[in-house]
Amino acid sequence: MADGTALTERISEQRAGVGDPRSMLGELRRALVLVPVDGGGLWTAELGGVRWVCGFTDEAALARFAQARGPLHRPGHAEGAWEFAALRGARLLDEVIPAMGEPAGIAVNIADPDGSMLFPPVTGIVPDEVAVDREAAAGGAGSTATPGHGGGRER
């Protein structure tokens, strides 16, 4: 099983301008991504008309996010306890994103300003049928499916 170490390294390379976006996407697909769970669903944020699944490469990155957000107050759970699901990146991209029914991508390590990465809902990253640029790509305009830096906020 791939942990998030290789993905973190590919993100760092990409942010430094020396990485290969395809290699980074491959690492995302292989990695186990930790996604906070709240109210029975995966934690998401909305930014720029896109729903972002918030994922983390390891428990330390998730803990930094949880610390920045503050404790959760949920009946029946320990004060501040954050539940999470460990999902393969490929499952998030190929199954979860298409099932969301709206433009959606993955935001990785959003509590780490120098280590975050967005994987937007474009051809080459998500399945073509849910890519926001599918018509342009089908028309021969092509896609520059390059993940980007950034984060978001939840609604």
Rosetta constraint file for C-alpha pairs under 8 A:
AtomPair CA 1 CA 30 HARMONIC 7.85 0.50
AtomPair CA 1 CA 31 HARMONIC 7.50 0.50
AtomPair CA 1 CA 32 HARMONIC 7.56 0.50
AtomPair CA 2 CA 6 HARMONIC 7.90 0.50
AtomPair CA 2 CA 30 HARMONIC 5.95 0.50
AtomPair CA 2 CA 31 HARMONIC 4.86 0.50
AtomPair CA 2 CA 32 HARMONIC 6.29 0.50
AtomPair CA 3 CA 31 HARMONIC 5.35 0.50
AtomPair CA 3 CA 32 HARMONIC 5.61 0.50
AtomPair CA 3 CA 57 HARMONIC 7.19 0.50
AtomPair CA 3 CA 58 HARMONIC 7.48 0.50
AtomPair CA 4 CA 8 HARMONIC 6.05 0.50
AtomPair CA 4 CA 31 HARMONIC 5.47 0.50
AtomPair CA 4 CA 32 HARMONIC 6.42 0.50
AtomPair CA 4 CA 33 HARMONIC 7.04 0.50
AtomPair CA 4 CA 56 HARMONIC 7.95 0.50
AtomPair CA 4 CA 57 HARMONIC 4.28 0.50
AtomPair CA 4 CA 58 HARMONIC 6.00 0.50
AtomPair CA 5 CA 9 HARMONIC 6.29 0.50
AtomPair CA 5 CA 57 HARMONIC 7.05 0.50
AtomPair CA 5 CA 58 HARMONIC 7.99 0.50
AtomPair CA 6 CA 10 HARMONIC 6.22 0.50
AtomPair CA 6 CA 27 HARMONIC 6.49 0.50
AtomPair CA 7 CA 11 HARMONIC 6.12 0.50
AtomPair CA 7 CA 24 HARMONIC 6.32 0.50
AtomPair CA 7 CA 27 HARMONIC 5.10 0.50
AtomPair CA 7 CA 28 HARMONIC 5.94 0.50
AtomPair CA 7 CA 31 HARMONIC 6.91 0.50
AtomPair CA 7 CA 57 HARMONIC 7.24 0.50
AtomPair CA 8 CA 12 HARMONIC 6.24 0.50
AtomPair CA 8 CA 57 HARMONIC 6.84 0.50
AtomPair CA 8 CA 115 HARMONIC 7.37 0.50
AtomPair CA 9 CA 13 HARMONIC 6.25 0.50
AtomPair CA 10 CA 14 HARMONIC 6.14 0.50
AtomPair CA 10 CA 19 HARMONIC 6.42 0.50
AtomPair CA 10 CA 20 HARMONIC 7.75 0.50
AtomPair CA 10 CA 23 HARMONIC 7.16 0.50
AtomPair CA 10 CA 24 HARMONIC 5.06 0.50
AtomPair CA 10 CA 27 HARMONIC 7.51 0.50
AtomPair CA 11 CA 15 HARMONIC 6.09 0.50
AtomPair CA 11 CA 19 HARMONIC 7.65 0.50
AtomPair CA 11 CA 24 HARMONIC 6.50 0.50
AtomPair CA 11 CA 115 HARMONIC 6.69 0.50
AtomPair CA 11 CA 116 HARMONIC 7.47 0.50
AtomPair CA 11 CA 117 HARMONIC 6.71 0.50
AtomPair CA 12 CA 16 HARMONIC 6.16 0.50
AtomPair CA 12 CA 19 HARMONIC 7.87 0.50
AtomPair CA 12 CA 115 HARMONIC 6.37 0.50
AtomPair CA 13 CA 17 HARMONIC 6.36 0.50
AtomPair CA 13 CA 18 HARMONIC 5.34 0.50
AtomPair CA 13 CA 19 HARMONIC 4.46 0.50
AtomPair CA 13 CA 20 HARMONIC 7.89 0.50
AtomPair CA 14 CA 18 HARMONIC 5.66 0.50
AtomPair CA 14 CA 19 HARMONIC 4.05 0.50
AtomPair CA 14 CA 20 HARMONIC 6.60 0.50
AtomPair CA 14 CA 21 HARMONIC 6.85 0.50
AtomPair CA 14 CA 24 HARMONIC 7.77 0.50
AtomPair CA 15 CA 19 HARMONIC 7.52 0.50
AtomPair CA 15 CA 115 HARMONIC 7.80 0.50
AtomPair CA 15 CA 149 HARMONIC 7.61 0.50
AtomPair CA 19 CA 23 HARMONIC 7.79 0.50
AtomPair CA 19 CA 24 HARMONIC 7.62 0.50
AtomPair CA 20 CA 24 HARMONIC 6.39 0.50
AtomPair CA 21 CA 25 HARMONIC 6.14 0.50
AtomPair CA 21 CA 146 HARMONIC 6.20 0.50
AtomPair CA 21 CA 147 HARMONIC 6.95 0.50
AtomPair CA 22 CA 26 HARMONIC 6.11 0.50
AtomPair CA 23 CA 27 HARMONIC 6.28 0.50
AtomPair CA 24 CA 28 HARMONIC 6.30 0.50
AtomPair CA 25 CA 29 HARMONIC 6.25 0.50
AtomPair CA 25 CA 125 HARMONIC 7.31 0.50
AtomPair CA 26 CA 30 HARMONIC 6.36 0.50
AtomPair CA 27 CA 31 HARMONIC 5.88 0.50
AtomPair CA 28 CA 33 HARMONIC 7.98 0.50
AtomPair CA 28 CA 89 HARMONIC 5.19 0.50
AtomPair CA 28 CA 90 HARMONIC 7.23 0.50
AtomPair CA 29 CA 88 HARMONIC 6.54 0.50
AtomPair CA 29 CA 89 HARMONIC 4.20 0.50
AtomPair CA 29 CA 90 HARMONIC 4.14 0.50
AtomPair CA 29 CA 91 HARMONIC 7.70 0.50
AtomPair CA 29 CA 93 HARMONIC 7.67 0.50
AtomPair CA 30 CA 88 HARMONIC 6.31 0.50
AtomPair CA 30 CA 89 HARMONIC 6.08 0.50
AtomPair CA 30 CA 90 HARMONIC 6.60 0.50
AtomPair CA 31 CA 57 HARMONIC 7.71 0.50
AtomPair CA 31 CA 88 HARMONIC 5.62 0.50
AtomPair CA 31 CA 89 HARMONIC 5.66 0.50
AtomPair CA 32 CA 57 HARMONIC 7.21 0.50
AtomPair CA 32 CA 86 HARMONIC 5.84 0.50
AtomPair CA 32 CA 87 HARMONIC 5.31 0.50
AtomPair CA 32 CA 88 HARMONIC 4.42 0.50
AtomPair CA 32 CA 89 HARMONIC 6.18 0.50
AtomPair CA 33 CA 55 HARMONIC 5.66 0.50
AtomPair CA 33 CA 56 HARMONIC 5.54 0.50
AtomPair CA 33 CA 57 HARMONIC 5.50 0.50
AtomPair CA 33 CA 58 HARMONIC 7.37 0.50
AtomPair CA 33 CA 86 HARMONIC 5.48 0.50
AtomPair CA 33 CA 87 HARMONIC 5.26 0.50
AtomPair CA 33 CA 88 HARMONIC 5.89 0.50
AtomPair CA 33 CA 89 HARMONIC 6.01 0.50
AtomPair CA 34 CA 55 HARMONIC 5.38 0.50
AtomPair CA 34 CA 56 HARMONIC 4.96 0.50
AtomPair CA 34 CA 57 HARMONIC 6.42 0.50
AtomPair CA 34 CA 58 HARMONIC 6.63 0.50
AtomPair CA 34 CA 59 HARMONIC 7.41 0.50
AtomPair CA 34 CA 62 HARMONIC 7.33 0.50
AtomPair CA 34 CA 84 HARMONIC 6.12 0.50
AtomPair CA 34 CA 85 HARMONIC 5.63 0.50
AtomPair CA 34 CA 86 HARMONIC 4.56 0.50
AtomPair CA 34 CA 87 HARMONIC 6.46 0.50
AtomPair CA 35 CA 42 HARMONIC 6.37 0.50
AtomPair CA 35 CA 43 HARMONIC 6.64 0.50
AtomPair CA 35 CA 53 HARMONIC 7.52 0.50
AtomPair CA 35 CA 54 HARMONIC 6.04 0.50
AtomPair CA 35 CA 55 HARMONIC 4.62 0.50
AtomPair CA 35 CA 56 HARMONIC 6.40 0.50
AtomPair CA 35 CA 84 HARMONIC 5.21 0.50
AtomPair CA 35 CA 85 HARMONIC 5.27 0.50
AtomPair CA 35 CA 86 HARMONIC 6.42 0.50
AtomPair CA 35 CA 87 HARMONIC 7.47 0.50
AtomPair CA 36 CA 42 HARMONIC 5.99 0.50
AtomPair CA 36 CA 43 HARMONIC 5.30 0.50
AtomPair CA 36 CA 54 HARMONIC 7.38 0.50
AtomPair CA 36 CA 55 HARMONIC 7.41 0.50
AtomPair CA 36 CA 62 HARMONIC 7.93 0.50
AtomPair CA 36 CA 82 HARMONIC 6.71 0.50
AtomPair CA 36 CA 83 HARMONIC 5.76 0.50
AtomPair CA 36 CA 84 HARMONIC 4.04 0.50
AtomPair CA 36 CA 85 HARMONIC 6.36 0.50
AtomPair CA 37 CA 41 HARMONIC 5.47 0.50
AtomPair CA 37 CA 42 HARMONIC 4.60 0.50
AtomPair CA 37 CA 43 HARMONIC 5.48 0.50
AtomPair CA 37 CA 82 HARMONIC 7.47 0.50
AtomPair CA 37 CA 83 HARMONIC 5.42 0.50
AtomPair CA 37 CA 84 HARMONIC 4.94 0.50
AtomPair CA 37 CA 85 HARMONIC 6.59 0.50
AtomPair CA 38 CA 42 HARMONIC 6.32 0.50
AtomPair CA 38 CA 43 HARMONIC 6.13 0.50
AtomPair CA 38 CA 83 HARMONIC 7.24 0.50
AtomPair CA 42 CA 53 HARMONIC 7.03 0.50
AtomPair CA 42 CA 85 HARMONIC 7.98 0.50
AtomPair CA 43 CA 53 HARMONIC 6.25 0.50
AtomPair CA 43 CA 54 HARMONIC 6.04 0.50
AtomPair CA 44 CA 51 HARMONIC 6.47 0.50
AtomPair CA 44 CA 52 HARMONIC 5.28 0.50
AtomPair CA 44 CA 53 HARMONIC 4.49 0.50
AtomPair CA 44 CA 54 HARMONIC 5.50 0.50
AtomPair CA 44 CA 154 HARMONIC 6.05 0.50
AtomPair CA 45 CA 51 HARMONIC 5.75 0.50
AtomPair CA 45 CA 52 HARMONIC 5.09 0.50
AtomPair CA 45 CA 53 HARMONIC 6.66 0.50
AtomPair CA 45 CA 54 HARMONIC 6.99 0.50
AtomPair CA 45 CA 152 HARMONIC 5.80 0.50
AtomPair CA 45 CA 153 HARMONIC 4.94 0.50
AtomPair CA 45 CA 154 HARMONIC 3.63 0.50
AtomPair CA 45 CA 155 HARMONIC 6.12 0.50
AtomPair CA 46 CA 50 HARMONIC 5.66 0.50
AtomPair CA 46 CA 51 HARMONIC 4.60 0.50
AtomPair CA 46 CA 52 HARMONIC 6.00 0.50
AtomPair CA 46 CA 152 HARMONIC 6.35 0.50
AtomPair CA 46 CA 153 HARMONIC 6.01 0.50
AtomPair CA 46 CA 154 HARMONIC 5.63 0.50
AtomPair CA 46 CA 155 HARMONIC 6.34 0.50
AtomPair CA 47 CA 51 HARMONIC 6.67 0.50
AtomPair CA 47 CA 52 HARMONIC 7.43 0.50
AtomPair CA 47 CA 152 HARMONIC 5.48 0.50
AtomPair CA 47 CA 153 HARMONIC 6.73 0.50
AtomPair CA 49 CA 103 HARMONIC 7.46 0.50
AtomPair CA 50 CA 102 HARMONIC 7.57 0.50
AtomPair CA 50 CA 103 HARMONIC 5.19 0.50
AtomPair CA 50 CA 104 HARMONIC 5.30 0.50
AtomPair CA 50 CA 105 HARMONIC 7.13 0.50
AtomPair CA 51 CA 102 HARMONIC 7.19 0.50
AtomPair CA 51 CA 103 HARMONIC 6.15 0.50
AtomPair CA 51 CA 104 HARMONIC 4.48 0.50
AtomPair CA 51 CA 105 HARMONIC 6.48 0.50
AtomPair CA 52 CA 104 HARMONIC 5.46 0.50
AtomPair CA 52 CA 105 HARMONIC 4.92 0.50
AtomPair CA 52 CA 106 HARMONIC 5.14 0.50
AtomPair CA 52 CA 107 HARMONIC 5.73 0.50
AtomPair CA 52 CA 152 HARMONIC 7.60 0.50
AtomPair CA 53 CA 104 HARMONIC 7.30 0.50
AtomPair CA 53 CA 105 HARMONIC 6.25 0.50
AtomPair CA 53 CA 106 HARMONIC 4.75 0.50
AtomPair CA 53 CA 107 HARMONIC 5.94 0.50
AtomPair CA 54 CA 106 HARMONIC 6.13 0.50
AtomPair CA 54 CA 107 HARMONIC 4.98 0.50
AtomPair CA 54 CA 108 HARMONIC 6.08 0.50
AtomPair CA 54 CA 109 HARMONIC 7.48 0.50
AtomPair CA 54 CA 110 HARMONIC 7.25 0.50
AtomPair CA 55 CA 62 HARMONIC 7.96 0.50
AtomPair CA 55 CA 106 HARMONIC 6.78 0.50
AtomPair CA 55 CA 107 HARMONIC 6.05 0.50
AtomPair CA 55 CA 108 HARMONIC 4.82 0.50
AtomPair CA 55 CA 109 HARMONIC 6.27 0.50
AtomPair CA 55 CA 110 HARMONIC 7.99 0.50
AtomPair CA 56 CA 61 HARMONIC 5.82 0.50
AtomPair CA 56 CA 62 HARMONIC 5.59 0.50
AtomPair CA 56 CA 108 HARMONIC 5.41 0.50
AtomPair CA 56 CA 109 HARMONIC 4.85 0.50
AtomPair CA 56 CA 110 HARMONIC 7.90 0.50
AtomPair CA 57 CA 61 HARMONIC 6.49 0.50
AtomPair CA 57 CA 62 HARMONIC 7.76 0.50
AtomPair CA 57 CA 108 HARMONIC 7.21 0.50
AtomPair CA 57 CA 109 HARMONIC 6.74 0.50
AtomPair CA 58 CA 62 HARMONIC 6.45 0.50
AtomPair CA 59 CA 63 HARMONIC 5.95 0.50
AtomPair CA 60 CA 64 HARMONIC 6.29 0.50
AtomPair CA 61 CA 65 HARMONIC 6.47 0.50
AtomPair CA 61 CA 109 HARMONIC 6.11 0.50
AtomPair CA 61 CA 111 HARMONIC 7.18 0.50
AtomPair CA 61 CA 112 HARMONIC 7.44 0.50
AtomPair CA 62 CA 66 HARMONIC 6.17 0.50
AtomPair CA 62 CA 109 HARMONIC 7.39 0.50
AtomPair CA 63 CA 67 HARMONIC 5.99 0.50
AtomPair CA 64 CA 68 HARMONIC 6.18 0.50
AtomPair CA 64 CA 111 HARMONIC 6.14 0.50
AtomPair CA 64 CA 112 HARMONIC 7.80 0.50
AtomPair CA 65 CA 69 HARMONIC 6.15 0.50
AtomPair CA 65 CA 109 HARMONIC 7.82 0.50
AtomPair CA 65 CA 110 HARMONIC 7.21 0.50
AtomPair CA 65 CA 111 HARMONIC 4.89 0.50
AtomPair CA 66 CA 70 HARMONIC 5.94 0.50
AtomPair CA 66 CA 71 HARMONIC 7.08 0.50
AtomPair CA 66 CA 82 HARMONIC 7.27 0.50
AtomPair CA 67 CA 71 HARMONIC 7.34 0.50
AtomPair CA 68 CA 111 HARMONIC 7.29 0.50
AtomPair CA 70 CA 80 HARMONIC 7.33 0.50
AtomPair CA 71 CA 79 HARMONIC 6.64 0.50
AtomPair CA 71 CA 80 HARMONIC 3.83 0.50
AtomPair CA 71 CA 81 HARMONIC 7.07 0.50
AtomPair CA 72 CA 79 HARMONIC 6.53 0.50
AtomPair CA 72 CA 80 HARMONIC 4.65 0.50
AtomPair CA 72 CA 81 HARMONIC 6.56 0.50
AtomPair CA 72 CA 82 HARMONIC 7.11 0.50
AtomPair CA 73 CA 77 HARMONIC 7.89 0.50
AtomPair CA 73 CA 79 HARMONIC 6.13 0.50
AtomPair CA 73 CA 80 HARMONIC 6.53 0.50
AtomPair CA 74 CA 78 HARMONIC 7.90 0.50
AtomPair CA 74 CA 79 HARMONIC 7.48 0.50
AtomPair CA 77 CA 81 HARMONIC 6.68 0.50
AtomPair CA 87 CA 91 HARMONIC 6.64 0.50
AtomPair CA 87 CA 92 HARMONIC 6.85 0.50
AtomPair CA 88 CA 92 HARMONIC 6.63 0.50
AtomPair CA 89 CA 93 HARMONIC 6.22 0.50
AtomPair CA 90 CA 94 HARMONIC 5.79 0.50
AtomPair CA 90 CA 95 HARMONIC 7.94 0.50
AtomPair CA 91 CA 95 HARMONIC 5.30 0.50
AtomPair CA 91 CA 96 HARMONIC 6.51 0.50
AtomPair CA 92 CA 96 HARMONIC 4.71 0.50
AtomPair CA 92 CA 97 HARMONIC 5.97 0.50
AtomPair CA 93 CA 97 HARMONIC 5.45 0.50
AtomPair CA 93 CA 98 HARMONIC 7.53 0.50
AtomPair CA 93 CA 105 HARMONIC 7.71 0.50
AtomPair CA 93 CA 106 HARMONIC 7.92 0.50
AtomPair CA 93 CA 125 HARMONIC 7.40 0.50
AtomPair CA 93 CA 126 HARMONIC 5.52 0.50
AtomPair CA 93 CA 127 HARMONIC 7.40 0.50
AtomPair CA 94 CA 98 HARMONIC 6.66 0.50
AtomPair CA 94 CA 126 HARMONIC 6.62 0.50
AtomPair CA 94 CA 127 HARMONIC 6.31 0.50
AtomPair CA 95 CA 99 HARMONIC 6.27 0.50
AtomPair CA 96 CA 100 HARMONIC 6.47 0.50
AtomPair CA 97 CA 101 HARMONIC 7.87 0.50
AtomPair CA 97 CA 104 HARMONIC 5.84 0.50
AtomPair CA 97 CA 105 HARMONIC 6.70 0.50
AtomPair CA 97 CA 126 HARMONIC 7.50 0.50
AtomPair CA 98 CA 102 HARMONIC 7.99 0.50
AtomPair CA 98 CA 104 HARMONIC 7.98 0.50
AtomPair CA 98 CA 126 HARMONIC 7.99 0.50
AtomPair CA 98 CA 127 HARMONIC 7.42 0.50
AtomPair CA 98 CA 130 HARMONIC 5.97 0.50
AtomPair CA 100 CA 104 HARMONIC 7.17 0.50
AtomPair CA 103 CA 121 HARMONIC 6.22 0.50
AtomPair CA 103 CA 130 HARMONIC 7.00 0.50
AtomPair CA 103 CA 131 HARMONIC 7.38 0.50
AtomPair CA 103 CA 132 HARMONIC 6.64 0.50
AtomPair CA 104 CA 120 HARMONIC 7.06 0.50
AtomPair CA 104 CA 121 HARMONIC 5.55 0.50
AtomPair CA 105 CA 118 HARMONIC 7.31 0.50
AtomPair CA 105 CA 119 HARMONIC 5.55 0.50
AtomPair CA 105 CA 120 HARMONIC 4.63 0.50
AtomPair CA 105 CA 121 HARMONIC 4.92 0.50
AtomPair CA 105 CA 126 HARMONIC 7.67 0.50
AtomPair CA 106 CA 118 HARMONIC 5.92 0.50
AtomPair CA 106 CA 119 HARMONIC 5.09 0.50
AtomPair CA 106 CA 120 HARMONIC 6.64 0.50
AtomPair CA 107 CA 116 HARMONIC 7.27 0.50
AtomPair CA 107 CA 117 HARMONIC 5.95 0.50
AtomPair CA 107 CA 118 HARMONIC 4.52 0.50
AtomPair CA 107 CA 119 HARMONIC 6.29 0.50
AtomPair CA 107 CA 150 HARMONIC 7.69 0.50
AtomPair CA 107 CA 151 HARMONIC 6.36 0.50
AtomPair CA 107 CA 152 HARMONIC 7.92 0.50
AtomPair CA 108 CA 116 HARMONIC 5.46 0.50
AtomPair CA 108 CA 117 HARMONIC 5.24 0.50
AtomPair CA 108 CA 118 HARMONIC 6.25 0.50
AtomPair CA 108 CA 119 HARMONIC 7.97 0.50
AtomPair CA 109 CA 115 HARMONIC 6.52 0.50
AtomPair CA 109 CA 116 HARMONIC 4.74 0.50
AtomPair CA 109 CA 117 HARMONIC 6.99 0.50
AtomPair CA 110 CA 115 HARMONIC 7.75 0.50
AtomPair CA 110 CA 116 HARMONIC 5.10 0.50
AtomPair CA 110 CA 117 HARMONIC 7.43 0.50
AtomPair CA 110 CA 150 HARMONIC 7.02 0.50
AtomPair CA 110 CA 151 HARMONIC 4.99 0.50
AtomPair CA 110 CA 152 HARMONIC 7.38 0.50
AtomPair CA 111 CA 116 HARMONIC 7.31 0.50
AtomPair CA 111 CA 151 HARMONIC 7.86 0.50
AtomPair CA 112 CA 116 HARMONIC 5.56 0.50
AtomPair CA 113 CA 150 HARMONIC 7.38 0.50
AtomPair CA 116 CA 149 HARMONIC 5.95 0.50
AtomPair CA 116 CA 150 HARMONIC 6.09 0.50
AtomPair CA 116 CA 151 HARMONIC 7.01 0.50
AtomPair CA 117 CA 147 HARMONIC 6.70 0.50
AtomPair CA 117 CA 148 HARMONIC 5.57 0.50
AtomPair CA 117 CA 149 HARMONIC 4.48 0.50
AtomPair CA 117 CA 150 HARMONIC 5.95 0.50
AtomPair CA 117 CA 151 HARMONIC 7.57 0.50
AtomPair CA 118 CA 147 HARMONIC 5.41 0.50
AtomPair CA 118 CA 148 HARMONIC 4.81 0.50
AtomPair CA 118 CA 149 HARMONIC 5.48 0.50
AtomPair CA 118 CA 150 HARMONIC 6.12 0.50
AtomPair CA 118 CA 151 HARMONIC 7.16 0.50
AtomPair CA 119 CA 125 HARMONIC 6.90 0.50
AtomPair CA 119 CA 146 HARMONIC 7.61 0.50
AtomPair CA 119 CA 147 HARMONIC 4.60 0.50
AtomPair CA 119 CA 148 HARMONIC 6.52 0.50
AtomPair CA 120 CA 125 HARMONIC 7.09 0.50
AtomPair CA 120 CA 126 HARMONIC 7.83 0.50
AtomPair CA 120 CA 145 HARMONIC 7.96 0.50
AtomPair CA 120 CA 147 HARMONIC 6.24 0.50
AtomPair CA 120 CA 148 HARMONIC 7.58 0.50
AtomPair CA 121 CA 125 HARMONIC 6.57 0.50
AtomPair CA 121 CA 126 HARMONIC 5.59 0.50
AtomPair CA 121 CA 130 HARMONIC 7.14 0.50
AtomPair CA 121 CA 131 HARMONIC 5.04 0.50
AtomPair CA 121 CA 132 HARMONIC 6.00 0.50
AtomPair CA 122 CA 126 HARMONIC 5.99 0.50
AtomPair CA 122 CA 128 HARMONIC 7.54 0.50
AtomPair CA 122 CA 130 HARMONIC 7.89 0.50
AtomPair CA 122 CA 131 HARMONIC 4.39 0.50
AtomPair CA 122 CA 132 HARMONIC 5.55 0.50
AtomPair CA 122 CA 133 HARMONIC 5.64 0.50
AtomPair CA 122 CA 134 HARMONIC 7.26 0.50
AtomPair CA 122 CA 143 HARMONIC 7.64 0.50
AtomPair CA 122 CA 145 HARMONIC 5.99 0.50
AtomPair CA 123 CA 127 HARMONIC 6.62 0.50
AtomPair CA 123 CA 128 HARMONIC 5.33 0.50
AtomPair CA 123 CA 131 HARMONIC 5.29 0.50
AtomPair CA 123 CA 132 HARMONIC 7.67 0.50
AtomPair CA 123 CA 133 HARMONIC 6.50 0.50
AtomPair CA 123 CA 134 HARMONIC 6.25 0.50
AtomPair CA 123 CA 137 HARMONIC 7.32 0.50
AtomPair CA 123 CA 143 HARMONIC 6.51 0.50
AtomPair CA 123 CA 145 HARMONIC 6.23 0.50
AtomPair CA 124 CA 128 HARMONIC 7.49 0.50
AtomPair CA 124 CA 143 HARMONIC 7.71 0.50
AtomPair CA 124 CA 145 HARMONIC 5.72 0.50
AtomPair CA 125 CA 145 HARMONIC 6.63 0.50
AtomPair CA 126 CA 130 HARMONIC 6.80 0.50
AtomPair CA 126 CA 131 HARMONIC 6.05 0.50
AtomPair CA 127 CA 131 HARMONIC 6.34 0.50
AtomPair CA 128 CA 134 HARMONIC 5.93 0.50
AtomPair CA 129 CA 134 HARMONIC 6.99 0.50
AtomPair CA 130 CA 134 HARMONIC 7.60 0.50
AtomPair CA 133 CA 137 HARMONIC 6.14 0.50
AtomPair CA 133 CA 143 HARMONIC 7.39 0.50
AtomPair CA 134 CA 138 HARMONIC 5.93 0.50
AtomPair CA 135 CA 139 HARMONIC 6.08 0.50
AtomPair CA 136 CA 140 HARMONIC 6.67 0.50
AtomPair CA 136 CA 141 HARMONIC 5.36 0.50
AtomPair CA 136 CA 142 HARMONIC 6.64 0.50
AtomPair CA 136 CA 143 HARMONIC 7.67 0.50
AtomPair CA 137 CA 141 HARMONIC 5.24 0.50
AtomPair CA 137 CA 142 HARMONIC 4.38 0.50
AtomPair CA 137 CA 143 HARMONIC 5.68 0.50
AtomPair CA 138 CA 142 HARMONIC 7.39 0.50
